Amino acid sequence: MLVSLENLESALRIEDVESLIAGGAPQDEYDSEAKEIFSALASLSADKQTEANIVVILSLVWAKTFNLSAQDTEKRIPAFQRIAHRLL
C-alpha cells in the first residue's frame, strides 16, 4: 500500500475541502471519509494507486458523504487532485 491512513487523514485536514475545520469543526472531521477512502485504496494493487484513481475514489466518497451533485463534485476536483498529489 502506497498511501498510509495517517497521511490521508493529514492531507484531508490540510485541504479542508468543505472548509469545515476552518469553520470550527474538530481536526478529525474527515476521519470517517479517510477510512472509507483508505479501504477503497487498499483494495487496489500498488500499480493502480495512481493520482487519477485516487481522485476518482475521493470524488465518489465525497459525493456520497456530502450528497453532492455531479456539478458540485466537479468543482472539488482541483482539491482532490491536490490531495492525491500530496499522497503520492
MOCOR-V415815 format. One record per residue. RES is the residue in one small letter. NEAR is the number of other ideal C-beta (glycine too) atoms within 10 Angstrom. Layout:
RES,NEAR
RES,NEAR
This chain:
m,11
l,14
v,19
s,11
l,16
e,10
n,15
l,23
e,19
s,16
a,21
l,25
r,15
i,11
e,19
d,16
v,18
e,19
s,9
l,13
i,18
a,8
g,9
g,7
a,13
p,9
q,11
d,12
e,17
y,24
d,15
s,11
e,20
a,21
k,14
e,16
i,26
f,18
s,12
a,16
l,20
a,11
s,8
l,16
s,7
a,9
d,7
k,12
q,18
t,14
e,14
a,10
n,14
i,27
v,20
v,14
i,21
l,28
s,17
l,14
v,19
w,23
a,16
k,12
t,14
f,14
n,8
l,16
s,9
a,8
q,7
d,12
t,17
e,12
k,10
r,20
i,12
p,12
a,17
f,21
q,15
r,15
i,22
a,21
h,12
r,15
l,20
l,11
